[in-house]
């Protein structure tokens, strides 16, 4: 069985109508912010833990190498302030990535916004899985595989 990290947190979206929630994940790495940023944004490194990246300008497509993804993930980059912030639209939802270095530790905050509450149990474990793959890649450990990943669906309900 794969090692699993701290769960993300489901929070209500107060500035959106309906039953929308956001998923918040926090990770800390004893690595410089530039190294963490590069692992999040450079296609050569993304291929090792996420998948192949294609596209140009603000439009990107990700072909995941593993996980519960049956088709490419299409995203539009809305804002990129290297090496601290990346905001992208994925369908009708948003992804926010923030990096902040304090001393020798870089803190990563990932927020997946505008998710229907009923979908959090599906979306939450997927992003946790991707963050665990990212963490393993940065720590030079074997990345987890989806078939062996623990079922944490109930934790995101």
Secondary structure, DSSP 4 states (H G I P E B T S, - for coil): -----PPPEEEE-TTSSSSEEEEEEEEEESS-HHHHHHHHH-HHHHHHHTEEEEEETTEEEEEESSSS--SPEEEEEEEEETTTEEEEEETTEEEEEEEEEETTEEEEEEEEEEEEGGGHHHHHHHHHHHHHHHHHHHTTSPPP-GGGS---GGGG-
